[in-house]
Amino acid sequence: MIDFSITFYINMRQIFLDTIKDHKLIEKNDTIIVGFSGGMDSSCLLDLLVSIKESYKLRLIGAHLNHLVRPEAETDEDFCRKRCQDLSIEFFSKSASMEDYAKEKKISAEEAGRLLRKEFFSSLMEKTGANKIALAHNFNDQVETLLMRIFRGTGLDGLRGMEYKEGNIIRPILNIKRPAIEAYIKAKDIPYVEDKTNFENIYHRNKIRNMIIPYIETSLGNSIEDQVFNLSSLAKVETAYLEKITNQNFERLCSETISGNIQVDVEGYLNLDKGPRYRLLRKIFQEKIGFVADISYKNILIIDQLFSKESGKYIDNIGNLRIRKSYDHLIFEKTEENTDLALYIELKEGINFINDKLQIKIEYSNKSTRGKDFFTLPVEAIKGPLLIRTRRNGDKIKALGLNGTKKLKDVFIDKKIDRADRDSYLVLADQEKIFAVIDLVKSQYIKEISKSNKYILVSLLKEEENHA
């Protein structure tokens, strides 16, 4: 007689191993935090990971977050602790009220739970040195997630659903259906706890699981789960191609400003179709703040419209960013950044270290000369010490090629230098006047002839020259 329990166990474990290999989820010597609620799904995942612990030389760490929602929450935490002890793996737990956090942040209880778990796992990774977090999301969770996103309103990216691997998060049983998990638990007689709130239709996910999916399947007369899951797989393939195009547009149209912000070429952006434009904006948010969860379709439309407005217009506080139209670019900058760039250095004869990218060499000379990165100044023109400093309000320069003086502010405007970058330009001056703005403009003093035939030779030694 065939032992179906053993056969099922072997098949389940092989599916698990194939998933790990196909999606490169686990490597030898990994330290993995396992999200362990004590429920059927996470108990199944923990058991499967323990089964490969020795062959992969894994360090497993059970992690349980007590949301303080149910009366039996303390009992569940004790169960998880004992289960990990029985399996000879480390265990950590934390208590945090999901409902209190939701009220404090004015978000849903489900979102509060997600954020609390993320915070708990992140702190635990830092504490233990773990390099991965394993979560027990399964096939049915994926289907429920996709339906939630469809009902909420989502683009093609949202239809991808959860990934097998996202950063340091892995989901090794994402392709395994809940009935198979139940059969595995029963076949191996694995202990678990039952979360009674799974049957209470107080959360959106539970309503979809317990009410909407059964209603649709009863009405249509067939299961929709495979079709919805396949939709996720198809979306992954198509978005992978679109991401390739988006990355190419990002490399072509986006650059980093002197102050470390992202700027987008307005003309090139407006020449794109709407789809690639919207995807590029999401890519910029991903690069600038690391996530796009807070960017709605409405936000995207507002930013898109800013490209067609006049210079100086801006939008504040979308994902902690200020987005500004600056001449022929749109600038994305973090609003909390407020770096003090004030600088004042008296130059001495010889080589003066200014920063990691620039040194200035000061020498005496008896002839007038000038080039791209060097020029002379007549000694009679210099009043007091020669200085390198940042700009000041009211600064003026007698610019080469112009009659009279011009405000430095107007020079920046004429050359379309974004205002966030202007303090990054260094000024060569004395106590009375400006001789040059490094890498931008020189003054007429570099053309003057010394009556005493004595000059100061100023040489700009750039980073590439310093390493030659």
C-alpha positions in Angstrom: 0.0 0.0 0.0 1.3 3.5 -0.9 1.9 5.9 1.9 0.4 9.0 0.4 1.7 11.1 3.3 5.3 10.3 2.5 4.7 10.8 -1.3 3.0 14.2 -0.7 5.9 15.2 1.6 8.5 14.4 -1.0 6.6 16.3 -3.7 6.1 19.3 -1.5 9.7 19.5 -0.5 10.8 19.2 -4.2 8.6 22.1 -5.2 10.1 24.1 -2.4 13.7 23.2 -3.5 12.9 23.9 -7.1 11.5 27.4 -6.2 14.6 28.2 -4.2 16.9 27.2 -7.1 14.8 28.8 -9.9 14.5 32.2 -8.2 17.9 32.1 -6.4 16.3 32.6 -3.0 18.7 30.9 -0.7 22.5 30.3 -0.7 24.7 28.4 1.7 25.6 30.0 5.0 22.6 32.4 4.8 21.2 33.8 8.1 17.5 34.0 7.6 14.8 35.6 9.8 11.6 33.7 9.5 8.4 35.6 10.0 6.6 33.1 12.4 3.0 33.9 13.5 2.4 30.2 14.5 -0.3 29.8 11.9 -0.5 27.1 9.3 1.4 29.0 6.5 4.4 30.1 8.6 4.6 26.7 10.4 4.8 25.0 7.0 7.5 27.5 5.8 9.5 27.0 9.0 9.4 23.3 8.8 10.6 23.3 5.1 13.5 25.7 6.0 14.5 23.4 8.9 14.5 20.5 6.5 17.3 22.1 4.5 19.1 23.8 7.4 22.0 21.4 7.5 22.5 20.9 3.8 22.5 24.7 3.3 24.3 25.4 6.6 21.6 28.0 7.5 21.2 30.0 10.6 17.5 30.3 11.2 15.9 32.9 13.5 12.2 32.8 14.3 10.6 36.2 14.6 7.1 36.8 16.1 5.4 40.1 16.3 2.5 40.2 18.8 0.0 42.7 17.5 -2.0 42.7 20.8 -5.2 42.3 18.9 -6.6 39.0 20.1 -7.1 37.6 23.7 -5.0 34.5 22.8 -2.1 36.6 21.4 0.1 35.9 24.4 -0.6 32.1 24.1 0.3 32.3 20.4 3.6 34.0 21.2 4.4 31.3 23.8 3.6 28.6 21.2 6.0 30.2 18.7 8.7 30.4 21.3 8.4 26.8 22.3 8.2 25.6 18.7 11.5 27.3 17.9 13.0 25.8 21.0 11.9 22.4 19.9 13.4 23.0 16.5 16.7 24.3 18.1 16.5 27.7 16.4 16.8 31.2 17.8 13.6 33.1 18.6 12.8 36.8 19.0 9.5 38.4 19.7 8.1 41.9 20.1 4.7 43.3 21.2 3.2 46.4 19.5 -0.4 47.4 19.2 -1.5 47.4 15.6 -4.7 49.4 16.4 -2.9 52.1 18.4 -0.3 52.5 15.7 -3.1 52.8 13.1 -4.8 55.6 15.1 -1.6 57.4 15.7 -0.6 57.4 12.0 -4.2 57.7 10.7 -3.8 54.6 8.5 -5.7 51.3 8.2 -5.0 48.5 10.7 -3.7 46.3 7.9 -1.2 49.0 6.8 -0.2 49.6 10.5 0.6 45.9 10.8 2.7 45.8 7.7 4.7 48.8 8.8 5.2 47.4 12.3 6.4 44.1 10.9 8.8 45.9 8.6 10.3 47.9 11.4 10.6 44.8 13.6 12.4 42.8 10.9 14.7 45.7 10.0 15.8 46.1 13.6 16.2 42.4 14.0 18.4 42.2 10.9 20.7 44.8 12.4 20.8 43.1 15.7 21.5 39.5 14.4 23.4 40.2 11.2 20.8 38.3 9.2 20.9 38.8 5.4 17.4 37.6 4.5 13.8 37.6 5.7 11.6 34.7 4.8 7.8 35.3 4.6 5.1 32.7 4.3 3.0 34.3 1.6 1.5 31.6 -0.6 -0.4 31.2 -3.9 -3.7 32.3 -2.4 -2.2 35.3 -0.7 -0.9 36.4 -4.1 -4.4 36.0 -5.6 -6.0 38.0 -2.8 -3.3 40.7 -3.1 -3.9 41.1 -6.9 -7.7 41.4 -6.4 -7.2 44.0 -3.6 -5.0 46.0 -6.0 -7.5 45.7 -8.9 -10.4 46.9 -6.7 -8.2 49.8 -5.3 -7.0 50.8 -8.7 -3.6 49.7 -10.0 -1.4 49.9 -13.1 0.5 47.2 -14.8 3.2 47.2 -12.1 0.6 46.5 -9.4 -0.6 43.4 -11.3 2.8 41.9 -10.8 1.8 41.2 -7.2 4.3 40.0 -4.7 7.7 38.9 -5.9 9.6 35.7 -4.9 12.4 38.0 -4.0 12.3 41.7 -3.2 15.6 43.1 -1.8 16.4 41.0 1.3 12.8 39.5 1.4 12.2 36.0 0.1 8.9 34.2 -0.4 9.8 30.5 -0.9 6.2 29.1 -0.9 4.6 31.8 -3.0 3.6 29.3 -5.7 2.1 26.8 -3.3 -1.7 26.7 -2.8 -3.3 26.8 0.7 -5.0 23.4 0.4 -1.5 21.9 -0.4 -0.1 23.6 2.7 -3.0 22.2 4.8 -2.3 18.7 3.5 1.4 19.0 4.2 0.7 20.2 7.8 -1.7 17.2 8.3 0.7 14.7 6.6 3.6 15.6 8.9 1.4 16.4 12.0 3.0 19.8 12.4 1.6 21.8 15.3 0.2 25.3 14.6 -2.2 27.8 16.0 -5.4 29.0 14.4 -5.9 32.8 14.0 -9.7 33.2 14.4 -9.6 36.7 12.9 -8.9 35.0 9.5 -12.6 34.1 9.5 -13.8 37.5 10.6 -14.7 39.9 7.7 -13.3 43.0 9.4 -10.3 43.4 7.1 -10.3 43.9 3.3 -8.2 40.8 2.7 -10.6 38.6 4.7 -13.6 40.0 2.8 -11.9 39.1 -0.5 -10.9 35.6 0.8 -14.2 34.7 2.5 -16.8 36.5 0.5 -15.7 37.9 -2.9 -13.7 34.9 -4.2 -16.3 32.3 -3.2 -19.1 34.5 -4.7 -17.3 34.9 -8.0 -16.5 31.2 -8.3 -20.1 30.2 -7.4 -21.5 32.7 -10.0 -19.1 31.7 -12.8 -19.1 28.0 -11.9 -15.3 27.6 -12.0 -12.2 28.7 -10.0 -10.6 32.0 -10.8 -7.5 31.6 -8.7 -5.3 30.1 -11.4 -6.3 32.8 -13.9 -5.6 35.6 -11.5 -2.2 34.1 -10.5 -1.3 33.7 -14.2 -2.2 37.4 -14.7 0.6 38.2 -12.2 3.1 36.0 -14.1 2.2 37.7 -17.4 2.5 41.2 -15.9 6.0 40.3 -14.6 7.1 39.4 -18.2 5.7 42.5 -19.8 6.9 44.9 -17.0 10.4 43.5 -17.3 10.5 44.7 -20.9 9.1 48.1 -19.9 11.6 48.4 -17.2 14.4 48.0 -19.7 13.0 50.9 -21.8 12.5 53.0 -18.6 16.2 52.4 -17.6 17.3 53.5 -21.0 15.2 56.7 -20.8 16.6 57.4 -17.3 20.2 57.1 -18.5 19.4 59.4 -21.5 17.3 62.1 -19.9 18.3 62.2 -16.2 21.5 63.4 -14.6 22.8 64.4 -11.2 23.2 68.0 -10.3 26.2 69.4 -8.4 24.2 69.3 -5.2 23.3 65.6 -5.7 19.7 66.1 -7.0 18.2 64.4 -10.0 17.4 66.7 -13.0 15.3 65.7 -16.0 15.7 67.2 -19.5 12.3 68.8 -20.2 12.4 68.7 -24.0 13.4 65.0 -24.1 10.8 64.1 -21.5 8.0 65.8 -23.3 8.9 64.0 -26.5 8.1 60.7 -24.9 4.6 59.1 -25.0 2.6 59.3 -21.8 3.2 55.7 -20.7 7.1 56.0 -20.8 6.8 59.4 -19.1 4.8 58.1 -16.2 7.1 55.1 -15.8 10.1 57.4 -15.8 8.7 59.5 -13.0 8.2 56.4 -10.9 11.7 55.3 -11.6 13.0 58.7 -10.4 11.1 58.4 -7.2 12.6 54.9 -6.8 16.1 56.3 -7.3 15.6 59.3 -5.1 13.7 58.0 -2.1 13.9 54.3 -2.5 10.2 53.5 -2.9 7.2 54.4 -4.9 4.4 53.3 -2.6 3.4 56.9 -1.7 3.2 58.0 -5.4 -0.4 58.0 -6.6 -1.6 58.3 -10.2 -2.9 61.8 -9.3 0.7 62.7 -8.1 2.1 61.5 -11.4 -0.3 63.6 -13.4 0.5 66.8 -11.4 4.2 66.3 -11.9 3.8 65.6 -15.6 2.0 68.9 -16.0 4.8 70.7 -14.2 7.1 70.0 -17.2 5.0 72.3 -19.3 5.0 75.2 -16.8 7.3 78.2 -16.6 10.7 78.1 -14.8 10.4 78.6 -11.0 7.1 76.7 -10.5 7.3 73.8 -8.0 5.5 71.1 -6.1 6.2 70.3 -2.4 5.9 67.2 -0.2 5.3 64.4 -2.6 7.3 61.6 -0.9 9.4 64.2 1.0 10.5 65.8 -2.3 10.3 69.2 -3.8 10.0 69.1 -7.6 11.0 72.4 -9.4 11.0 73.6 -12.9 14.4 75.2 -13.5 14.9 76.5 -17.0 15.1 73.5 -19.3 15.2 70.9 -16.5 12.9 69.5 -13.7 14.7 69.1 -10.4 13.8 66.5 -7.8 15.3 67.3 -4.4 14.7 66.2 -0.9 13.0 68.9 1.1 14.7 68.1 4.4 18.2 68.6 3.0 19.7 71.9 4.1 23.4 71.6 3.7 25.6 74.6 4.8 28.1 75.1 2.0 29.8 78.2 3.4 33.5 78.2 2.6 36.4 80.8 3.2 40.0 79.9 2.5 43.0 82.3 2.3 45.3 81.1 -0.4 49.0 80.8 0.2 51.9 80.3 -2.1 52.2 76.7 -3.3 49.4 74.1 -3.5 46.2 74.8 -1.5 43.7 71.9 -0.9 40.2 73.1 -1.5 38.2 69.9 -1.6 38.4 66.3 -2.9 38.0 67.5 -6.5 40.1 70.7 -6.5 43.5 72.1 -5.5 44.7 75.6 -6.4 48.4 76.3 -7.0 49.6 79.8 -6.4 52.9 81.0 -7.9 54.7 84.3 -8.7 55.4 85.0 -12.3 56.9 87.8 -14.4 54.7 87.4 -17.5 51.0 87.4 -18.3 49.4 84.2 -19.4 46.0 82.4 -19.4 44.4 79.1 -20.4 41.4 77.0 -19.6 42.5 76.1 -16.0 45.2 78.8 -15.4 45.6 82.6 -15.5 47.6 85.4 -14.1 46.5 88.4 -12.1 48.6 91.6 -11.7 49.8 92.0 -8.1 48.6 95.6 -8.1 45.0 94.4 -8.6 44.9 92.2 -5.5 43.9 94.0 -2.2 44.6 91.9 0.8 44.8 88.1 0.8 43.6 86.1 -2.2 40.6 84.0 -1.2 38.5 81.1 -2.2 34.9 81.4 -0.9 31.3 80.7 -1.6 29.1 83.4 -3.1 27.5 86.2 -1.0 24.4 88.3 -1.5 25.3 91.3 -3.6 28.4 89.8 -5.2 29.3 91.4 -8.5 31.9 90.6 -11.2 33.6 92.5 -14.0 33.1 89.6 -16.3 35.4 89.0 -19.3 33.9 90.2 -22.5 31.4 92.6 -20.8 31.4 96.3 -20.2 31.0 97.2 -16.5 30.1 94.9 -13.7 27.3 92.4 -13.4 25.6 90.8 -10.4 26.7 87.3 -9.8 23.0 86.3 -9.4 22.4 87.5 -13.0 25.4 85.6 -14.3 23.9 82.4 -12.8 20.6 83.2 -14.4 22.1 83.9 -17.8 24.0 80.6 -17.7 20.9 78.8 -16.5 22.5 77.5 -13.3 19.9 76.0 -11.0 19.6 78.0 -7.7 20.2 74.8 -5.6 23.6 74.5 -7.3 24.8 78.1 -7.1 26.4 77.8 -3.7 28.5 74.9 -5.0 30.4 77.3 -7.3 33.5 78.7 -5.7 34.6 82.3 -6.0 38.2 83.5 -6.3 38.3 87.0 -4.8 40.1 89.5 -2.6 38.6 91.7 0.0 37.0 94.0 -2.6 36.3 92.2 -5.9 35.8 88.9 -7.7 38.4 87.6 -10.1 36.7 84.4 -11.2 33.9 81.9 -10.5 35.6 78.6 -10.8 34.4 76.6 -13.9 31.9 79.3 -14.8 33.3 82.8 -15.6 36.5 84.8 -15.3 36.9 88.6 -14.8 38.6 91.2 -17.0 41.4 91.4 -14.5 43.1 88.4 -16.0 43.8 90.5 -19.1 45.4 93.4 -17.3 49.1 94.1 -17.7 51.1 94.6 -14.5 53.0 97.9 -14.3 55.7 96.2 -12.2 55.8 93.1 -14.4 54.7 91.0 -11.4 51.9 88.5 -11.5 50.2 85.9 -9.4 49.7 82.7 -11.5 46.6 80.8 -10.4 46.4 77.1 -11.6 43.4 74.9 -11.0 44.4 71.3 -10.4 41.4 69.1 -11.0 40.8 65.6 -9.7 42.0 63.8 -12.8 45.2 65.7 -12.8 45.8 65.0 -9.1 45.7 61.3 -9.8 48.0 61.4 -12.9 
